[in-house]
Amino acid sequence: MPHFLPAVAIGLSMLSLGTPASAAIPMLNGTCPGGLEVHADEGGPVYVNGRETTLKRFNDNYYEARDAQTGTVVSITRTPDGGVQLSYTGPRRANGVCTLGTPASGDPSSKPAASKPAAMGDALLGACNVRAGKQGALVTRVPVNDQVTELIVDYPDGRFLCMVRNDGLVQSLGPIRKR
């Protein structure tokens, strides 16, 4: 039995080492087209026009906050450089990119994400649309590295994740949420 205890202790210490740190909702304030005000404290919850939303985590870098009263969905994306991108989809196919303001804490280290020029975003969305065979609306765009960009696109049949090289070659296109 004494030789068994070290194995248990090693196993328990391995469990604590193997648990990855989880990224949480960042503190943010944003304004979206149509007069939507978005606020989140570090770790959540997320509020749209003062109402608490239902939060769905897809991974450590992508969350969706749903305002049940209006049907608005706010997409929150953490970028590789530590920034944040915010976009929304609302009733009657309303959608757009939101403007991030200074976080409520006034923390100068927080910064909005750098984005690619609109022309490149349009070309990448066009490549995803060609691959999908339908017109989609850009929800968010996140550079993965120097060669690949991740687009989240709304199509009539649902929201899709499109991984596209910056030269326009689509690597993958798959559904995130069906309508």
PENORLIN-V258868 format. One line per field, one symbol per residue. phi: phi as a letter, one per 30 degrees, with the letter a starting at -180 (. if undefined). Layout:
phi = ???
This chain:
phi = .edddedddddddddddddddcdceddabbbceiidccbbdeijdccchicdcccbccadcbbbcccddcidccccbdcedjdbcbbbbbdhidalcccdcdeediddddbdddbdeeddeddddeddddddiadbcdcabbddadcbbcccbcceckcbcccbddcjdddabbdcbdc
